[in-house]
């Protein structure tokens, strides 16, 4: 799925929220698009609500949220921190789809970007899936989640 307009991003986010988005459309780019959209509406609510939305979406497409699959707390929070930084560092008035394009074209657009900050065995263990685990290779260069 391409995100050529802000309307594309808002439509995806609406379907994600309603759990009507087909599983195959929940791509790496779609995760970023949804995060940017939710953060642009209300940053605090995005950090608070995204975990439950992802869990509900996973279940709606036949997935499970277990110790080995589905929702992952550390990845979600880290990604929201990156997306929040992308929003706040973008020039005023820059459309959401352009912010998304910039994010995807940079290092965070690569699915393995997290491995610059966490060892694989740390990131993909049960504890990191269930709760926030600080990076063990180097700190994230973005502000922490809002309290």
N, C-alpha and C positions, 0 to 999 in steps of 0.2 A: 504494500500500500504506500502510495506517495502522499506527502503532506505539502501540497502546493499552496494552500491557503489556510488561514486561521479557522475557517469554517470546516475544513477537513479534520483539523485537530479537535475541534469542539464536537464534531459528529462522532469521532472515535471515542472520545471521553464520555459522551452521553451513552453510547452503546456499552462501553466498559462498565459504567456505573449501574446500568440497568441489567447487566449480565446477559445482553443480547448480542454481544460481539462474538463472531465466530472465532474459535480457538486459533485457527491458522492466521488470523489478522492480528493476534497479540504477539507481534514481532519485537525485536530489540528496539527498532525505531518507534514502534507503537508504545512501548513502555516509557520511553523518553517523552513522547508527545503527550501522553496522559499525565505524566508527572509535571511537565511544564504547564499544562492547562490547569491542573488542580492548584498548583502553587501560585499561578497568576490570579486565581480567584481568591485564595485565602491560604497563606503559607502555613499558619498554625493548623488550620483544619486539614490541610494536605498531609502533614506529618502525623496528625492524629488519626485520620480516616483511611489513608491509603492501605495500611495493613489489613483492615477488615474488608476493604474493597477487593484487594487481591485474593484473599482467602475465599470470599464469596464467588468471585469470578472463576477461580480454579475449580471450585465445586460445581459451578454451573456448566462447565464444559467437560465434566466427568473426571476431573483431577481430584487429588487428595492433598491435604496439608498435613504432612507427617514429619518425622525426624529425618527423612531422606528425600522428600520431594515436596513440591508446592511452595508455599510462602517461605521466604527467607528474610528474616529481620535485618541482618547486617547488610545484605545487598540492597534491600529497600531503603534503609535509612541513608546509606552511603550515596545511593543514586539520587535520592531527594536532595541531599546536600549539594551534590554536583549541579543538579537542575536549578536549585535555588540560586546558586552562584551564577549560573549562566543567565538567569533572568535579571539579577541585580547588576551584573556587569555589562549587560547589553545597553547600547545607546537608547536614550529615552525615545519612546515611540516605535521602536523596532518591532515589526510584527512577530508574533509567536512562531510562525512557520520559518521565518528567517533565523530566529534564535535556535530553533530545532536543527536547521540545516548546519549552522555553525557548530553546534554541539556534536552532531553526527560526523562532521568532517574532521574533528579534532581527536585527541587521544581517547576521550571518553565514548566516542562512537564505536570503538572496538569492544566486542563482547568480553575480552579478557582484561580490560583495563584495571579491574580490581586486584589482579595479581601483582601489580606494582606496589600495592599497599599491604596486602595480606599474603602469607604463605598459603598455598593451596590447601594443605591439611588443616590449617586454622580456619580458613573461610568456609570450607565444605564439611565442617563437623556439625554435630547435632546442636551444640551450644550456640554457635554462630547463626544457625537457622532459627533458633528460638528466641535469642536475645542479642542486643547490640554487643559486639566485640570490637574493641579498639584495634586499629591496624597494628600488625606486628613487624612490618618491614619499615614503614615510614608513615608519618602522620598525614592525614588528608589535609590539603591546603585550603579547606573551606570551613566556614563557621559551623559550629554544632547545631543540632536541631533546636528549634525554639522550645522553651520550657512550657 
